[in-house]
């Protein structure tokens, strides 16, 4: 049992050393500004994908904004239903934050975290000056993405009004957790908009279909009435034809030695033409939803 405990302690020590080594590697990689920018973009792209948003459809990357400061381009532009847009920037100050956690001197760490907070506010100010949020189709803020929870929470510990100060400048800061909630909400809006669009299309098609059914019904009724008139005219003509044509013809045939039975009588049409009705109504217009048709007509116009 003692040997097992020693083995478990050794394994835990090895795991902690491995975790420390990996953390050091990540920290070293993130100390490079270019690598850090790519990491933030990759994090943001993953969240967009998890929220069900697709590049080129619901969002675009690195798209210039008309009327904004040309010194920067938002990393992501989300095209909201109705034509509005939401801008997201994933560039985040990290140098002082990294230095703070690379030192064991607590006083120096606090100083570095204060500097990190100041850097963050400066970045917010610079981002606000790009005027992304003043785009006519944008809400009155741009989203600044913080790729780590602690990178914001430590700054908030130093300055509890940090988020308020940022929002006053038209910038809202989102960590992976809050960004995921925001993007899920955006995805829900897209989903509801698609359902509403499909419902409108179905309603429009239904209106057109019912109009076509009504037109067909009207034509069938007209054809039926004409058939009735034709049958009546035919049946009225049969007695006249029997009297003036068939009977004299039979007499001639009899005199000529021809069996008059070969000349059959002209039959009347006894089958009637059925009226087109539905549910006991005399016209399809009686049960077609007129409002649906009218909406279809307004959509066409």
Steps between C-alpha positions, in 0.01 A plus 500: 500500500788734586666431166171570319466833681858595409429405140185717491688795654776458240242489220333816632838672514577396144158622383548836672845536343356418158219750552750767608717429195200526266381820671849647461500408130157662450607809690818518292301470179253766610783739581531543124251766384431334163449156654277651769284667236459174312413321824226752578362470146507119522317509833237734357460289186444190714229677700331619180500144368361363828220758482407372153609813313658447157768709335378668184137460605442630853843659549808623314861537614731798453248710308566873475236736635401807299544824695715345775862571588708327231765401757302193597255246367266300729595135521139387459191667357171324576223579251182501707150442357345824384829644376665597831861399574699415812877562508739288709870568562720225644821700549564523875793643704688217667862599567462641854261219594759242393779681684287512816467124514863441412617675817487364853522846657141575607553877516646502149214279384242750627685783327508305173130416528425871553698570183309220325173668602626835370607333172155351467331839544739653243412221257130563561552869424692421181230254392227755568676756279465268201128577508385150402194546721405820316426300186138573408396134531695426820382509862664769713789274604778279365594174675856452624579130546721396793632146428540414873265550793786602733635764262181699569427388856842617624446839336155522661657424837720806452227723353144398579360765261701369207200360313300820559787715373531283189127507428492879536744503206282265295700184575377191681754239614410132471688197632452152345206436735314824432595492131350154468177626658497798262564286192239244607249784523603619154462145369153482655405825324616354168302182568179688585546723196535193276182349646314828446634526144392143424156566651459810283605306190255221583223754557580669169501167314175399672340827392609449139385137507155591633468770236579240233250255652235772501572584134488132402175454691343793320601362161370151585166648604484686167583183305237308698232759423589491132484121500155516656387743228646275230330188641166684527529628144585150380208339682263770368620425148445121524115506463527736204759277336280193558195669350655682207788272406500153653134408447490613132828317442353179642199530269727539198707200613185290543376589150845419363502159666758595759445399857427828682619345827857557384440870555513525876317763696696800621540459878464784744779571750366416842824542698510836675801727544595509867531834677839574656442549870696461823355452846154582369615842375412625154832672438861444597518869590267424793768309686830643370675715761472837329755656739769254393436578134510871567835464679633302205383776267667771709824302502489473122455874473 
